């Protein structure tokens, strides 16, 4: 996994956590769901990158 990918995935996960937190604080279910979705996308990308690393 390249350092750029790691940083990008971490940033996406952090943004997702922030969105989820803001959604909870403002009682905005849509924003909360978007935050969870962003975190899930980042997790999938990280898993994919780890699989690529195994086969290098």
mmCIF entry with sequence, helices, sheets and N, C-alpha, C, O atoms, coordinates in Angstrom:
data_MODEL
# 
_entry.id   MODEL 
# 
_entity.id                         1 
_entity.type                       polymer 
_entity.pdbx_number_of_molecules   1 
# 
_entity_poly.entity_id                      1 
_entity_poly.type                           'polypeptide(L)' 
_entity_poly.nstd_linkage                   no 
_entity_poly.nstd_monomer                   no 
_entity_poly.pdbx_seq_one_letter_code       
;(UNK)(UNK)(UNK)(UNK)(UNK)(UNK)(UNK)(UNK)(UNK)(UNK)(UNK)(UNK)(UNK)(UNK)(UNK)(UNK)
(UNK)(UNK)(UNK)(UNK)(UNK)(UNK)(UNK)(UNK)(UNK)(UNK)(UNK)(UNK)(UNK)(UNK)(UNK)(UNK)
(UNK)(UNK)(UNK)(UNK)(UNK)(UNK)(UNK)(UNK)(UNK)(UNK)(UNK)(UNK)(UNK)(UNK)(UNK)(UNK)
(UNK)(UNK)(UNK)(UNK)(UNK)(UNK)(UNK)(UNK)
;
_entity_poly.pdbx_seq_one_letter_code_can   XXXXXXXXXXXXXXXXXXXXXXXXXXXXXXXXXXXXXXXXXXXXXXXXXXXXXXXX 
_entity_poly.pdbx_strand_id                 A 
# 
loop_
_entity_poly_seq.entity_id 
_entity_poly_seq.num 
_entity_poly_seq.mon_id 
_entity_poly_seq.hetero 
1 1  UNK n 
1 2  UNK n 
1 3  UNK n 
1 4  UNK n 
1 5  UNK n 
1 6  UNK n 
1 7  UNK n 
1 8  UNK n 
1 9  UNK n 
1 10 UNK n 
1 11 UNK n 
1 12 UNK n 
1 13 UNK n 
1 14 UNK n 
1 15 UNK n 
1 16 UNK n 
1 17 UNK n 
1 18 UNK n 
1 19 UNK n 
1 20 UNK n 
1 21 UNK n 
1 22 UNK n 
1 23 UNK n 
1 24 UNK n 
1 25 UNK n 
1 26 UNK n 
1 27 UNK n 
1 28 UNK n 
1 29 UNK n 
1 30 UNK n 
1 31 UNK n 
1 32 UNK n 
1 33 UNK n 
1 34 UNK n 
1 35 UNK n 
1 36 UNK n 
1 37 UNK n 
1 38 UNK n 
1 39 UNK n 
1 40 UNK n 
1 41 UNK n 
1 42 UNK n 
1 43 UNK n 
1 44 UNK n 
1 45 UNK n 
1 46 UNK n 
1 47 UNK n 
1 48 UNK n 
1 49 UNK n 
1 50 UNK n 
1 51 UNK n 
1 52 UNK n 
1 53 UNK n 
1 54 UNK n 
1 55 UNK n 
1 56 UNK n 
# 
_struct_asym.id          A 
_struct_asym.entity_id   1 
# 
loop_
_struct_conf.conf_type_id 
_struct_conf.id 
_struct_conf.pdbx_PDB_helix_id 
_struct_conf.beg_label_comp_id 
_struct_conf.beg_label_asym_id 
_struct_conf.beg_label_seq_id 
_struct_conf.pdbx_beg_PDB_ins_code 
_struct_conf.end_label_comp_id 
_struct_conf.end_label_asym_id 
_struct_conf.end_label_seq_id 
_struct_conf.pdbx_end_PDB_ins_code 
_struct_conf.beg_auth_comp_id 
_struct_conf.beg_auth_asym_id 
_struct_conf.beg_auth_seq_id 
_struct_conf.end_auth_comp_id 
_struct_conf.end_auth_asym_id 
_struct_conf.end_auth_seq_id 
_struct_conf.pdbx_PDB_helix_class 
_struct_conf.details 
_struct_conf.pdbx_PDB_helix_length 
HELX_P HELX_P1 AA1 UNK A 3  ? UNK A 26 ? UNK A 3  UNK A 26 1 ? 24 
HELX_P HELX_P2 AA2 UNK A 29 ? UNK A 54 ? UNK A 29 UNK A 54 1 ? 26 
# 
_struct_conf_type.id          HELX_P 
_struct_conf_type.criteria    ? 
_struct_conf_type.reference   ? 
# 
loop_
_atom_site.group_PDB 
_atom_site.id 
_atom_site.type_symbol 
_atom_site.label_atom_id 
_atom_site.label_alt_id 
_atom_site.label_comp_id 
_atom_site.label_asym_id 
_atom_site.label_entity_id 
_atom_site.label_seq_id 
_atom_site.pdbx_PDB_ins_code 
_atom_site.Cartn_x 
_atom_site.Cartn_y 
_atom_site.Cartn_z 
_atom_site.occupancy 
_atom_site.B_iso_or_equiv 
_atom_site.pdbx_formal_charge 
_atom_site.auth_seq_id 
_atom_site.auth_comp_id 
_atom_site.auth_asym_id 
_atom_site.auth_atom_id 
_atom_site.pdbx_PDB_model_num 
ATOM 1   N N  . UNK A 1 1  ? 0.847   -1.158  0.000  1.00 0.00 ? 1  UNK A N  1 
ATOM 2   C CA . UNK A 1 1  ? 0.000   0.000   0.000  1.00 0.00 ? 1  UNK A CA 1 
ATOM 3   C C  . UNK A 1 1  ? 0.894   1.222   0.000  1.00 0.00 ? 1  UNK A C  1 
ATOM 4   O O  . UNK A 1 1  ? 1.779   1.354   0.846  1.00 0.00 ? 1  UNK A O  1 
ATOM 5   N N  . UNK A 1 2  ? 0.667   2.107   -0.939 1.00 0.00 ? 2  UNK A N  1 
ATOM 6   C CA . UNK A 1 2  ? 1.462   3.321   -1.006 1.00 0.00 ? 2  UNK A CA 1 
ATOM 7   C C  . UNK A 1 2  ? 1.083   4.296   0.088  1.00 0.00 ? 2  UNK A C  1 
ATOM 8   O O  . UNK A 1 2  ? -0.034  4.268   0.604  1.00 0.00 ? 2  UNK A O  1 
ATOM 9   N N  . UNK A 1 3  ? 2.007   5.143   0.431  1.00 0.00 ? 3  UNK A N  1 
ATOM 10  C CA . UNK A 1 3  ? 1.761   6.116   1.493  1.00 0.00 ? 3  UNK A CA 1 
ATOM 11  C C  . UNK A 1 3  ? 0.628   7.059   1.116  1.00 0.00 ? 3  UNK A C  1 
ATOM 12  O O  . UNK A 1 3  ? -0.134  7.490   1.981  1.00 0.00 ? 3  UNK A O  1 
ATOM 13  N N  . UNK A 1 4  ? 0.512   7.381   -0.163 1.00 0.00 ? 4  UNK A N  1 
ATOM 14  C CA . UNK A 1 4  ? -0.578  8.251   -0.617 1.00 0.00 ? 4  UNK A CA 1 
ATOM 15  C C  . UNK A 1 4  ? -1.929  7.591   -0.382 1.00 0.00 ? 4  UNK A C  1 
ATOM 16  O O  . UNK A 1 4  ? -2.887  8.242   0.035  1.00 0.00 ? 4  UNK A O  1 
ATOM 17  N N  . UNK A 1 5  ? -1.994  6.287   -0.655 1.00 0.00 ? 5  UNK A N  1 
ATOM 18  C CA . UNK A 1 5  ? -3.232  5.548   -0.435 1.00 0.00 ? 5  UNK A CA 1 
ATOM 19  C C  . UNK A 1 5  ? -3.579  5.496   1.049  1.00 0.00 ? 5  UNK A C  1 
ATOM 20  O O  . UNK A 1 5  ? -4.737  5.671   1.430  1.00 0.00 ? 5  UNK A O  1 
ATOM 21  N N  . UNK A 1 6  ? -2.578  5.257   1.876  1.00 0.00 ? 6  UNK A N  1 
ATOM 22  C CA . UNK A 1 6  ? -2.809  5.201   3.322  1.00 0.00 ? 6  UNK A CA 1 
ATOM 23  C C  . UNK A 1 6  ? -3.344  6.532   3.836  1.00 0.00 ? 6  UNK A C  1 
ATOM 24  O O  . UNK A 1 6  ? -4.292  6.568   4.620  1.00 0.00 ? 6  UNK A O  1 
ATOM 25  N N  . UNK A 1 7  ? -2.732  7.620   3.389  1.00 0.00 ? 7  UNK A N  1 
ATOM 26  C CA . UNK A 1 7  ? -3.161  8.947   3.831  1.00 0.00 ? 7  UNK A CA 1 
ATOM 27  C C  . UNK A 1 7  ? -4.577  9.239   3.343  1.00 0.00 ? 7  UNK A C  1 
ATOM 28  O O  . UNK A 1 7  ? -5.410  9.748   4.093  1.00 0.00 ? 7  UNK A O  1 
ATOM 29  N N  . UNK A 1 8  ? -4.836  8.916   2.096  1.00 0.00 ? 8  UNK A N  1 
ATOM 30  C CA . UNK A 1 8  ? -6.167  9.156   1.531  1.00 0.00 ? 8  UNK A CA 1 
ATOM 31  C C  . UNK A 1 8  ? -7.247  8.368   2.239  1.00 0.00 ? 8  UNK A C  1 
ATOM 32  O O  . UNK A 1 8  ? -8.324  8.891   2.525  1.00 0.00 ? 8  UNK A O  1 
ATOM 33  N N  . UNK A 1 9  ? -6.958  7.108   2.522  1.00 0.00 ? 9  UNK A N  1 
ATOM 34  C CA . UNK A 1 9  ? -7.935  6.267   3.209  1.00 0.00 ? 9  UNK A CA 1 
ATOM 35  C C  . UNK A 1 9  ? -8.159  6.742   4.641  1.00 0.00 ? 9  UNK A C  1 
ATOM 36  O O  . UNK A 1 9  ? -9.289  6.743   5.129  1.00 0.00 ? 9  UNK A O  1 
ATOM 37  N N  . UNK A 1 10 ? -7.092  7.140   5.305  1.00 0.00 ? 10 UNK A N  1 
ATOM 38  C CA . UNK A 1 10 ? -7.218  7.646   6.674  1.00 0.00 ? 10 UNK A CA 1 
ATOM 39  C C  . UNK A 1 10 ? -8.016  8.948   6.687  1.00 0.00 ? 10 UNK A C  1 
ATOM 40  O O  . UNK A 1 10 ? -8.827  9.174   7.586  1.00 0.00 ? 10 UNK A O  1 
ATOM 41  N N  . UNK A 1 11 ? -7.788  9.795   5.699  1.00 0.00 ? 11 UNK A N  1 
ATOM 42  C CA . UNK A 1 11 ? -8.525  11.059  5.611  1.00 0.00 ? 11 UNK A CA 1 
ATOM 43  C C  . UNK A 1 11 ? -10.006 10.801  5.361  1.00 0.00 ? 11 UNK A C  1 
ATOM 44  O O  . UNK A 1 11 ? -10.863 11.467  5.943  1.00 0.00 ? 11 UNK A O  1 
ATOM 45  N N  . UNK A 1 12 ? -10.307 9.838   4.498  1.00 0.00 ? 12 UNK A N  1 
ATOM 46  C CA . UNK A 1 12 ? -11.705 9.522   4.217  1.00 0.00 ? 12 UNK A CA 1 
ATOM 47  C C  . UNK A 1 12 ? -12.383 8.953   5.461  1.00 0.00 ? 12 UNK A C  1 
ATOM 48  O O  . UNK A 1 12 ? -13.533 9.282   5.752  1.00 0.00 ? 12 UNK A O  1 
ATOM 49  N N  . UNK A 1 13 ? -11.674 8.105   6.185  1.00 0.00 ? 13 UNK A N  1 
ATOM 50  C CA . UNK A 1 13 ? -12.241 7.535   7.398  1.00 0.00 ? 13 UNK A CA 1 
ATOM 51  C C  . UNK A 1 13 ? -12.476 8.630   8.455  1.00 0.00 ? 13 UNK A C  1 
ATOM 52  O O  . UNK A 1 13 ? -13.509 8.641   9.124  1.00 0.00 ? 13 UNK A O  1 
ATOM 53  N N  . UNK A 1 14 ? -11.513 9.541   8.596  1.00 0.00 ? 14 UNK A N  1 
ATOM 54  C CA . UNK A 1 14 ? -11.652 10.634  9.557  1.00 0.00 ? 14 UNK A CA 1 
ATOM 55  C C  . UNK A 1 14 ? -12.824 11.544  9.183  1.00 0.00 ? 14 UNK A C  1 
ATOM 56  O O  . UNK A 1 14 ? -13.585 11.978  10.048 1.00 0.00 ? 14 UNK A O  1 
ATOM 57  N N  . UNK A 1 15 ? -12.959 11.825  7.902  1.00 0.00 ? 15 UNK A N  1 
ATOM 58  C CA . UNK A 1 15 ? -14.069 12.657  7.446  1.00 0.00 ? 15 UNK A CA 1 
ATOM 59  C C  . UNK A 1 15 ? -15.400 11.969  7.721  1.00 0.00 ? 15 UNK A C  1 
ATOM 60  O O  . UNK A 1 15 ? -16.378 12.618  8.091  1.00 0.00 ? 15 UNK A O  1 
ATOM 61  N N  . UNK A 1 16 ? -15.430 10.661  7.539  1.00 0.00 ? 16 UNK A N  1 
ATOM 62  C CA . UNK A 1 16 ? -16.641 9.900   7.822  1.00 0.00 ? 16 UNK A CA 1 
ATOM 63  C C  . UNK A 1 16 ? -17.004 9.939   9.296  1.00 0.00 ? 16 UNK A C  1 
ATOM 64  O O  . UNK A 1 16 ? -18.175 10.073  9.652  1.00 0.00 ? 16 UNK A O  1 
ATOM 65  N N  . UNK A 1 17 ? -15.999 9.823   10.149 1.00 0.00 ? 17 UNK A N  1 
ATOM 66  C CA . UNK A 1 17 ? -16.252 9.892   11.592 1.00 0.00 ? 17 UNK A CA 1 
ATOM 67  C C  . UNK A 1 17 ? -16.766 11.276  11.974 1.00 0.00 ? 17 UNK A C  1 
ATOM 68  O O  . UNK A 1 17 ? -17.665 11.405  12.805 1.00 0.00 ? 17 UNK A O  1 
ATOM 69  N N  . UNK A 1 18 ? -16.191 12.307  11.365 1.00 0.00 ? 18 UNK A N  1 
ATOM 70  C CA . UNK A 1 18 ? -16.625 13.671  11.640 1.00 0.00 ? 18 UNK A CA 1 
ATOM 71  C C  . UNK A 1 18 ? -18.076 13.869  11.202 1.00 0.00 ? 18 UNK A C  1 
ATOM 72  O O  . UNK A 1 18 ? -18.887 14.422  11.943 1.00 0.00 ? 18 UNK A O  1 
ATOM 73  N N  . UNK A 1 19 ? -18.392 13.411  9.990  1.00 0.00 ? 19 UNK A N  1 
ATOM 74  C CA . UNK A 1 19 ? -19.765 13.531  9.492  1.00 0.00 ? 19 UNK A CA 1 
ATOM 75  C C  . UNK A 1 19 ? -20.739 12.802  10.410 1.00 0.00 ? 19 UNK A C  1 
ATOM 76  O O  . UNK A 1 19 ? -21.803 13.323  10.744 1.00 0.00 ? 19 UNK A O  1 
ATOM 77  N N  . UNK A 1 20 ? -20.364 11.597  10.810 1.00 0.00 ? 20 UNK A N  1 
ATOM 78  C CA . UNK A 1 20 ? -21.237 10.813  11.679 1.00 0.00 ? 20 UNK A CA 1 
ATOM 79  C C  . UNK A 1 20 ? -21.457 11.552  13.005 1.00 0.00 ? 20 UNK A C  1 
ATOM 80  O O  . UNK A 1 20 ? -22.580 11.613  13.506 1.00 0.00 ? 20 UNK A O  1 
ATOM 81  N N  . UNK A 1 21 ? -20.390 12.106  13.565 1.00 0.00 ? 21 UNK A N  1 
ATOM 82  C CA . UNK A 1 21 ? -20.505 12.843  14.821 1.00 0.00 ? 21 UNK A CA 1 
ATOM 83  C C  . UNK A 1 21 ? -21.383 14.077  14.700 1.00 0.00 ? 21 UNK A C  1 
ATOM 84  O O  . UNK A 1 21 ? -22.209 14.348  15.572 1.00 0.00 ? 21 UNK A O  1 
ATOM 85  N N  . UNK A 1 22 ? -21.203 14.819  13.622 1.00 0.00 ? 22 UNK A N  1 
ATOM 86  C CA . UNK A 1 22 ? -22.023 16.012  13.398 1.00 0.00 ? 22 UNK A CA 1 
ATOM 87  C C  . UNK A 1 22 ? -23.478 15.596  13.194 1.00 0.00 ? 22 UNK A C  1 
ATOM 88  O O  . UNK A 1 22 ? -24.392 16.258  13.686 1.00 0.00 ? 22 UNK A O  1 
ATOM 89  N N  . UNK A 1 23 ? -23.690 14.508  12.474 1.00 0.00 ? 23 UNK A N  1 
ATOM 90  C CA . UNK A 1 23 ? -25.049 14.018  12.260 1.00 0.00 ? 23 UNK A CA 1 
ATOM 91  C C  . UNK A 1 23 ? -25.725 13.641  13.564 1.00 0.00 ? 23 UNK A C  1 
ATOM 92  O O  . UNK A 1 23 ? -26.901 13.940  13.769 1.00 0.00 ? 23 UNK A O  1 
ATOM 93  N N  . UNK A 1 24 ? -24.985 12.987  14.446 1.00 0.00 ? 24 UNK A N  1 
ATOM 94  C CA . UNK A 1 24 ? -25.547 12.625  15.751 1.00 0.00 ? 24 UNK A CA 1 
ATOM 95  C C  . UNK A 1 24 ? -25.850 13.881  16.569 1.00 0.00 ? 24 UNK A C  1 
ATOM 96  O O  . UNK A 1 24 ? -26.905 13.981  17.195 1.00 0.00 ? 24 UNK A O  1 
ATOM 97  N N  . UNK A 1 25 ? -24.927 14.828  16.560 1.00 0.00 ? 25 UNK A N  1 
ATOM 98  C CA . UNK A 1 25 ? -25.083 16.041  17.361 1.00 0.00 ? 25 UNK A CA 1 
ATOM 99  C C  . UNK A 1 25 ? -26.260 16.890  16.898 1.00 0.00 ? 25 UNK A C  1 
ATOM 100 O O  . UNK A 1 25 ? -26.936 17.525  17.708 1.00 0.00 ? 25 UNK A O  1 
ATOM 101 N N  . UNK A 1 26 ? -26.498 16.898  15.595 1.00 0.00 ? 26 UNK A N  1 
ATOM 102 C CA . UNK A 1 26 ? -27.571 17.724  15.044 1.00 0.00 ? 26 UNK A CA 1 
ATOM 103 C C  . UNK A 1 26 ? -28.837 16.928  14.770 1.00 0.00 ? 26 UNK A C  1 
ATOM 104 O O  . UNK A 1 26 ? -29.811 17.460  14.238 1.00 0.00 ? 26 UNK A O  1 
ATOM 105 N N  . UNK A 1 27 ? -28.821 15.667  15.130 1.00 0.00 ? 27 UNK A N  1 
ATOM 106 C CA . UNK A 1 27 ? -29.959 14.768  14.907 1.00 0.00 ? 27 UNK A CA 1 
ATOM 107 C C  . UNK A 1 27 ? -30.321 14.684  13.422 1.00 0.00 ? 27 UNK A C  1 
ATOM 108 O O  . UNK A 1 27 ? -31.494 14.662  13.050 1.00 0.00 ? 27 UNK A O  1 
ATOM 109 N N  . UNK A 1 28 ? -29.272 14.636  12.583 1.00 0.00 ? 28 UNK A N  1 
ATOM 110 C CA . UNK A 1 28 ? -29.436 14.549  11.142 1.00 0.00 ? 28 UNK A CA 1 
ATOM 111 C C  . UNK A 1 28 ? -29.072 13.118  10.721 1.00 0.00 ? 28 UNK A C  1 
ATOM 112 O O  . UNK A 1 28 ? -27.896 12.785  10.577 1.00 0.00 ? 28 UNK A O  1 
ATOM 113 N N  . UNK A 1 29 ? -30.082 12.290  10.531 1.00 0.00 ? 29 UNK A N  1 
ATOM 114 C CA . UNK A 1 29 ? -29.859 10.880  10.232 1.00 0.00 ? 29 UNK A CA 1 
ATOM 115 C C  . UNK A 1 29 ? -29.155 10.679  8.889  1.00 0.00 ? 29 UNK A C  1 
ATOM 116 O O  . UNK A 1 29 ? -28.345 9.763   8.738  1.00 0.00 ? 29 UNK A O  1 
ATOM 117 N N  . UNK A 1 30 ? -29.467 11.540  7.915  1.00 0.00 ? 30 UNK A N  1 
ATOM 118 C CA . UNK A 1 30 ? -28.852 11.400  6.597  1.00 0.00 ? 30 UNK A CA 1 
ATOM 119 C C  . UNK A 1 30 ? -27.339 11.633  6.674  1.00 0.00 ? 30 UNK A C  1 
ATOM 120 O O  . UNK A 1 30 ? -26.561 10.872  6.099  1.00 0.00 ? 30 UNK A O  1 
ATOM 121 N N  . UNK A 1 31 ? -26.934 12.672  7.376  1.00 0.00 ? 31 UNK A N  1 
ATOM 122 C CA . UNK A 1 31 ? -25.514 12.984  7.526  1.00 0.00 ? 31 UNK A CA 1 
ATOM 123 C C  . UNK A 1 31 ? -24.804 11.883  8.316  1.00 0.00 ? 31 UNK A C  1 
ATOM 124 O O  . UNK A 1 31 ? -23.674 11.513  8.001  1.00 0.00 ? 31 UNK A O  1 
ATOM 125 N N  . UNK A 1 32 ? -25.461 11.378  9.320  1.00 0.00 ? 32 UNK A N  1 
ATOM 126 C CA . UNK A 1 32 ? -24.906 10.286  10.121 1.00 0.00 ? 32 UNK A CA 1 
ATOM 127 C C  . UNK A 1 32 ? -24.683 9.045   9.247  1.00 0.00 ? 32 UNK A C  1 
ATOM 128 O O  . UNK A 1 32 ? -23.646 8.387   9.346  1.00 0.00 ? 32 UNK A O  1 
ATOM 129 N N  . UNK A 1 33 ? -25.655 8.734   8.399  1.00 0.00 ? 33 UNK A N  1 
ATOM 130 C CA . UNK A 1 33 ? -25.537 7.576   7.501  1.00 0.00 ? 33 UNK A CA 1 
ATOM 131 C C  . UNK A 1 33 ? -24.427 7.780   6.476  1.00 0.00 ? 33 UNK A C  1 
ATOM 132 O O  . UNK A 1 33 ? -23.695 6.845   6.152  1.00 0.00 ? 33 UNK A O  1 
ATOM 133 N N  . UNK A 1 34 ? -24.304 9.012   5.964  1.00 0.00 ? 34 UNK A N  1 
ATOM 134 C CA . UNK A 1 34 ? -23.220 9.307   5.015  1.00 0.00 ? 34 UNK A CA 1 
ATOM 135 C C  . UNK A 1 34 ? -21.864 9.098   5.677  1.00 0.00 ? 34 UNK A C  1 
ATOM 136 O O  . UNK A 1 34 ? -20.939 8.580   5.051  1.00 0.00 ? 34 UNK A O  1 
ATOM 137 N N  . UNK A 1 35 ? -21.747 9.493   6.921  1.00 0.00 ? 35 UNK A N  1 
ATOM 138 C CA . UNK A 1 35 ? -20.499 9.317   7.657  1.00 0.00 ? 35 UNK A CA 1 
ATOM 139 C C  . UNK A 1 35 ? -20.150 7.854   7.814  1.00 0.00 ? 35 UNK A C  1 
ATOM 140 O O  . UNK A 1 35 ? -18.999 7.461   7.625  1.00 0.00 ? 35 UNK A O  1 
ATOM 141 N N  . UNK A 1 36 ? -21.133 7.050   8.158  1.00 0.00 ? 36 UNK A N  1 
ATOM 142 C CA . UNK A 1 36 ? -20.884 5.604   8.286  1.00 0.00 ? 36 UNK A CA 1 
ATOM 143 C C  . UNK A 1 36 ? -20.510 4.999   6.938  1.00 0.00 ? 36 UNK A C  1 
ATOM 144 O O  . UNK A 1 36 ? -19.654 4.117   6.869  1.00 0.00 ? 36 UNK A O  1 
ATOM 145 N N  . UNK A 1 37 ? -21.149 5.467   5.866  1.00 0.00 ? 37 UNK A N  1 
ATOM 146 C CA . UNK A 1 37 ? -20.842 4.961   4.526  1.00 0.00 ? 37 UNK A CA 1 
ATOM 147 C C  . UNK A 1 37 ? -19.418 5.329   4.118  1.00 0.00 ? 37 UNK A C  1 
ATOM 148 O O  . UNK A 1 37 ? -18.703 4.508   3.544  1.00 0.00 ? 37 UNK A O  1 
ATOM 149 N N  . UNK A 1 38 ? -19.009 6.551   4.412  1.00 0.00 ? 38 UNK A N  1 
ATOM 150 C CA . UNK A 1 38 ? -17.639 6.971   4.095  1.00 0.00 ? 38 UNK A CA 1 
ATOM 151 C C  . UNK A 1 38 ? -16.620 6.106   4.839  1.00 0.00 ? 38 UNK A C  1 
ATOM 152 O O  . UNK A 1 38 ? -15.595 5.719   4.278  1.00 0.00 ? 38 UNK A O  1 
ATOM 153 N N  . UNK A 1 39 ? -16.909 5.811   6.092  1.00 0.00 ? 39 UNK A N  1 
ATOM 154 C CA . UNK A 1 39 ? -16.008 4.967   6.872  1.00 0.00 ? 39 UNK A CA 1 
ATOM 155 C C  . UNK A 1 39 ? -15.940 3.556   6.283  1.00 0.00 ? 39 UNK A C  1 
ATOM 156 O O  . UNK A 1 39 ? -14.866 2.956   6.223  1.00 0.00 ? 39 UNK A O  1 
ATOM 157 N N  . UNK A 1 40 ? -17.078 3.034   5.853  1.00 0.00 ? 40 UNK A N  1 
ATOM 158 C CA . UNK A 1 40 ? -17.104 1.700   5.270  1.00 0.00 ? 40 UNK A CA 1 
ATOM 159 C C  . UNK A 1 40 ? -16.315 1.657   3.963  1.00 0.00 ? 40 UNK A C  1 
ATOM 160 O O  . UNK A 1 40 ? -15.598 0.692   3.701  1.00 0.00 ? 40 UNK A O  1 
ATOM 161 N N  . UNK A 1 41 ? -16.444 2.700   3.144  1.00 0.00 ? 41 UNK A N  1 
ATOM 162 C CA . UNK A 1 41 ? -15.688 2.769   1.893  1.00 0.00 ? 41 UNK A CA 1 
ATOM 163 C C  . UNK A 1 41 ? -14.189 2.772   2.164  1.00 0.00 ? 41 UNK A C  1 
ATOM 164 O O  . UNK A 1 41 ? -13.422 2.091   1.484  1.00 0.00 ? 41 UNK A O  1 
ATOM 165 N N  . UNK A 1 42 ? -13.783 3.544   3.161  1.00 0.00 ? 42 UNK A N  1 
ATOM 166 C CA . UNK A 1 42 ? -12.364 3.613   3.512  1.00 0.00 ? 42 UNK A CA 1 
ATOM 167 C C  . UNK A 1 42 ? -11.869 2.251   3.983  1.00 0.00 ? 42 UNK A C  1 
ATOM 168 O O  . UNK A 1 42 ? -10.763 1.836   3.636  1.00 0.00 ? 42 UNK A O  1 
ATOM 169 N N  . UNK A 1 43 ? -12.681 1.559   4.770  1.00 0.00 ? 43 UNK A N  1 
ATOM 170 C CA . UNK A 1 43 ? -12.297 0.232   5.255  1.00 0.00 ? 43 UNK A CA 1 
ATOM 171 C C  . UNK A 1 43 ? -12.127 -0.756  4.104  1.00 0.00 ? 43 UNK A C  1 
ATOM 172 O O  . UNK A 1 43 ? -11.193 -1.558  4.101  1.00 0.00 ? 43 UNK A O  1 
ATOM 173 N N  . UNK A 1 44 ? -13.028 -0.695  3.131  1.00 0.00 ? 44 UNK A N  1 
ATOM 174 C CA . UNK A 1 44 ? -12.944 -1.596  1.971  1.00 0.00 ? 44 UNK A CA 1 
ATOM 175 C C  . UNK A 1 44 ? -11.685 -1.294  1.161  1.00 0.00 ? 44 UNK A C  1 
ATOM 176 O O  . UNK A 1 44 ? -10.991 -2.210  0.719  1.00 0.00 ? 44 UNK A O  1 
ATOM 177 N N  . UNK A 1 45 ? -11.394 -0.014  0.970  1.00 0.00 ? 45 UNK A N  1 
ATOM 178 C CA . UNK A 1 45 ? -10.189 0.367   0.229  1.00 0.00 ? 45 UNK A CA 1 
ATOM 179 C C  . UNK A 1 45 ? -8.931  -0.111  0.953  1.00 0.00 ? 45 UNK A C  1 
ATOM 180 O O  . UNK A 1 45 ? -7.997  -0.604  0.320  1.00 0.00 ? 45 UNK A O  1 
ATOM 181 N N  . UNK A 1 46 ? -8.908  0.035   2.271  1.00 0.00 ? 46 UNK A N  1 
ATOM 182 C CA . UNK A 1 46 ? -7.752  -0.401  3.050  1.00 0.00 ? 46 UNK A CA 1 
ATOM 183 C C  . UNK A 1 46 ? -7.574  -1.905  2.943  1.00 0.00 ? 46 UNK A C  1 
ATOM 184 O O  . UNK A 1 46 ? -6.448  -2.389  2.822  1.00 0.00 ? 46 UNK A O  1 
ATOM 185 N N  . UNK A 1 47 ? -8.663  -2.645  2.984  1.00 0.00 ? 47 UNK A N  1 
ATOM 186 C CA . UNK A 1 47 ? -8.580  -4.101  2.861  1.00 0.00 ? 47 UNK A CA 1 
ATOM 187 C C  . UNK A 1 47 ? -8.059  -4.487  1.480  1.00 0.00 ? 47 UNK A C  1 
ATOM 188 O O  . UNK A 1 47 ? -7.239  -5.397  1.355  1.00 0.00 ? 47 UNK A O  1 
ATOM 189 N N  . UNK A 1 48 ? -8.530  -3.804  0.452  1.00 0.00 ? 48 UNK A N  1 
ATOM 190 C CA . UNK A 1 48 ? -8.061  -4.074  -0.905 1.00 0.00 ? 48 UNK A CA 1 
ATOM 191 C C  . UNK A 1 48 ? -6.579  -3.804  -1.059 1.00 0.00 ? 48 UNK A C  1 
ATOM 192 O O  . UNK A 1 48 ? -5.865  -4.572  -1.704 1.00 0.00 ? 48 UNK A O  1 
ATOM 193 N N  . UNK A 1 49 ? -6.117  -2.722  -0.473 1.00 0.00 ? 49 UNK A N  1 
ATOM 194 C CA . UNK A 1 49 ? -4.693  -2.390  -0.546 1.00 0.00 ? 49 UNK A CA 1 
ATOM 195 C C  . UNK A 1 49 ? -3.853  -3.420  0.206  1.00 0.00 ? 49 UNK A C  1 
ATOM 196 O O  . UNK A 1 49 ? -2.756  -3.767  -0.231 1.00 0.00 ? 49 UNK A O  1 
ATOM 197 N N  . UNK A 1 50 ? -4.358  -3.902  1.321  1.00 0.00 ? 50 UNK A N  1 
ATOM 198 C CA . UNK A 1 50 ? -3.619  -4.919  2.082  1.00 0.00 ? 50 UNK A CA 1 
ATOM 199 C C  . UNK A 1 50 ? -3.513  -6.213  1.283  1.00 0.00 ? 50 UNK A C  1 
ATOM 200 O O  . UNK A 1 50 ? -2.482  -6.884  1.324  1.00 0.00 ? 50 UNK A O  1 
ATOM 201 N N  . UNK A 1 51 ? -4.570  -6.566  0.559  1.00 0.00 ? 51 UNK A N  1 
ATOM 202 C CA . UNK A 1 51 ? -4.541  -7.767  -0.283 1.00 0.00 ? 51 UNK A CA 1 
ATOM 203 C C  . UNK A 1 51 ? -3.507  -7.596  -1.382 1.00 0.00 ? 51 UNK A C  1 
ATOM 204 O O  . UNK A 1 51 ? -2.753  -8.524  -1.675 1.00 0.00 ? 51 UNK A O  1 
ATOM 205 N N  . UNK A 1 52 ? -3.464  -6.411  -1.996 1.00 0.00 ? 52 UNK A N  1 
ATOM 206 C CA . UNK A 1 52 ? -2.458  -6.154  -3.022 1.00 0.00 ? 52 UNK A CA 1 
ATOM 207 C C  . UNK A 1 52 ? -1.057  -6.316  -2.463 1.00 0.00 ? 52 UNK A C  1 
ATOM 208 O O  . UNK A 1 52 ? -0.183  -6.884  -3.119 1.00 0.00 ? 52 UNK A O  1 
ATOM 209 N N  . UNK A 1 53 ? -0.837  -5.814  -1.242 1.00 0.00 ? 53 UNK A N  1 
ATOM 210 C CA . UNK A 1 53 ? 0.479   -5.917  -0.617 1.00 0.00 ? 53 UNK A CA 1 
ATOM 211 C C  . UNK A 1 53 ? 0.902   -7.364  -0.402 1.00 0.00 ? 53 UNK A C  1 
ATOM 212 O O  . UNK A 1 53 ? 2.084   -7.692  -0.508 1.00 0.00 ? 53 UNK A O  1 
ATOM 213 N N  . UNK A 1 54 ? -0.056  -8.221  -0.102 1.00 0.00 ? 54 UNK A N  1 
ATOM 214 C CA . UNK A 1 54 ? 0.262   -9.637  0.133  1.00 0.00 ? 54 UNK A CA 1 
ATOM 215 C C  . UNK A 1 54 ? 0.813   -10.271 -1.126 1.00 0.00 ? 54 UNK A C  1 
ATOM 216 O O  . UNK A 1 54 ? 1.699   -11.122 -1.054 1.00 0.00 ? 54 UNK A O  1 
ATOM 217 N N  . UNK A 1 55 ? 0.299   -9.866  -2.285 1.00 0.00 ? 55 UNK A N  1 
ATOM 218 C CA . UNK A 1 55 ? 0.705   -10.494 -3.539 1.00 0.00 ? 55 UNK A CA 1 
ATOM 219 C C  . UNK A 1 55 ? 1.891   -9.806  -4.209 1.00 0.00 ? 55 UNK A C  1 
ATOM 220 O O  . UNK A 1 55 ? 2.243   -10.160 -5.334 1.00 0.00 ? 55 UNK A O  1 
ATOM 221 N N  . UNK A 1 56 ? 2.508   -8.841  -3.554 1.00 0.00 ? 56 UNK A N  1 
ATOM 222 C CA . UNK A 1 56 ? 3.699   -8.187  -4.122 1.00 0.00 ? 56 UNK A CA 1 
ATOM 223 C C  . UNK A 1 56 ? 4.921   -9.017  -3.870 1.00 0.00 ? 56 UNK A C  1 
ATOM 224 O O  . UNK A 1 56 ? 6.020   -8.635  -4.272 1.00 0.00 ? 56 UNK A O  1 
# 
